[in-house]
């Protein structure tokens, strides 16, 4: 049985491979060959433990678990995977896998819905998830310009420098988020704000938008008007969105991203269409990404 740490995840997991695994998982979930029920929270006294689980017809199954402790933003998570023979293949401990798999799902949405020639990307937010989204999106589109905007000057400057150094992108920090989004082909919004950080009018026709942060009615990082004018509003797990308990920030019915990727549901049909992906978290994707890592000789040798 292998045990993989955050450092090993970051060293071994490549964005293109992560996007491919999540894209396949999305199609399987849409078609019912990946069983991925909405996550479940269990009160254990000092915290709430949240479980996600998933399994494929091929026999790979597992679960992820994290706790809602106050304080540190990055409490450890655990992902355990069993093979078809019922033996545990391994566990991943830390928080990197969860962030990167959410980024990879976002990358799959960019790949499926952004214009093929998308070259300008705006990133609103400069935290862990903003990085994971850009990490994956840059693997599926050749961005010639990346604009980074967040409230703290030092954070956005540091993020842009990292994007230049690690991803080789032409990234610049911008104080004005509306200006950063103006004319962008892809917009990645990953904040903790429960109020819209941008007006619907800031987005150019034909852009693709990922929203990763809060998305509940009366507490969302993007305005409901954006969903109203978008040609496509989709999610990685409409069932998870319905299971939130509180109403979603838009009354639009969410299409399943996996159905769009599979060609079973309509995708982008014109350059002028605005498309919106609402990340909710598809259970089982962390299990499949962990399984990929267990098979990676670079990780196995570490």
VENMOMO-V68314 format. One record per pair of residues at least 6 apart in sequence whose ideal C-beta (glycine too) atoms are under 6 Angstrom apart, sorted by sequence separation. I is the first residue (numbers start at 1). J is the second residue. If there is no record, write none. Layout:
# VENMOMO-V68314
i,j
I,J
I,J
This chain:
# VENMOMO-V68314
i,j
28,34
55,61
69,75
82,88
83,89
150,156
163,169
174,180
181,187
191,197
214,220
227,233
235,241
259,265
293,299
29,36
41,48
42,49
123,130
164,171
214,221
241,248
260,267
268,275
67,75
81,89
148,156
163,171
213,221
25,34
41,50
53,63
255,265
39,50
40,51
66,77
80,91
123,134
148,159
160,171
211,222
51,63
52,64
148,160
160,172
39,52
65,78
79,92
160,173
241,254
51,65
64,79
78,93
49,65
50,66
157,173
238,254
63,80
76,93
146,163
156,173
36,54
49,67
62,80
76,94
77,95
238,256
62,81
233,252
235,254
35,55
47,67
48,68
62,82
187,207
194,214
234,254
47,68
61,82
74,95
77,98
177,198
181,202
183,204
192,213
233,254
234,255
236,257
34,56
47,69
121,143
185,207
186,208
187,209
188,210
189,211
190,212
191,213
118,141
146,169
148,171
184,207
190,213
200,223
227,250
234,257
33,57
119,143
126,150
178,202
197,221
59,84
119,144
120,145
121,146
122,147
123,148
124,149
125,150
145,170
146,171
147,172
148,173
149,174
194,219
200,225
224,249
227,252
143,169
196,222
200,226
224,250
106,133
110,137
147,174
196,223
149,177
193,221
99,128
103,132
107,136
111,140
126,155
138,167
220,249
102,132
103,133
106,136
107,137
110,140
126,156
191,221
216,246
217,247
149,180
100,132
103,135
104,136
189,221
217,249
99,132
103,136
107,140
126,159
147,180
216,249
215,249
241,280
240,280
240,281
231,273
232,275
233,276
234,277
235,278
237,280
230,274
235,280
237,282
230,276
236,282
227,276
124,177
133,188
133,190
122,180
122,181
130,190
129,190
122,184
215,278
120,184
120,185
121,186
122,187
123,188
124,189
125,190
206,271
125,191
206,272
118,185
205,272
207,274
208,275
209,276
210,277
211,278
212,279
118,186
205,274
114,186
110,186
22,104
22,105
129,212
19,104
23,108
10,96
18,104
22,108
1,88
9,96
13,100
2,90
3,91
4,92
6,94
9,97
19,107
1,90
5,94
19,108
6,96
114,208
113,208
109,210
106,210
19,136
15,135
19,139
15,136
16,139
15,139
105,236
109,257
112,260
112,261
113,268
115,271
113,275
109,277
101,285
101,286
101,289
97,286
92,290
38,239
38,240
90,294
38,243
89,294
81,287
79,286
81,290
81,291
79,290
64,286
62,287
30,256
30,258
29,258
30,259
54,283
54,284
26,257
27,258
52,283
60,291
26,258
30,262
54,287
27,261
26,261
27,262
23,261
39,283
36,282
36,283
36,284
34,284
29,282
25,285
22,285
25,288
21,288
21,289
21,292
12,293
12,296
12,298
12,299
4,293
8,299
2,294
8,302
4,299
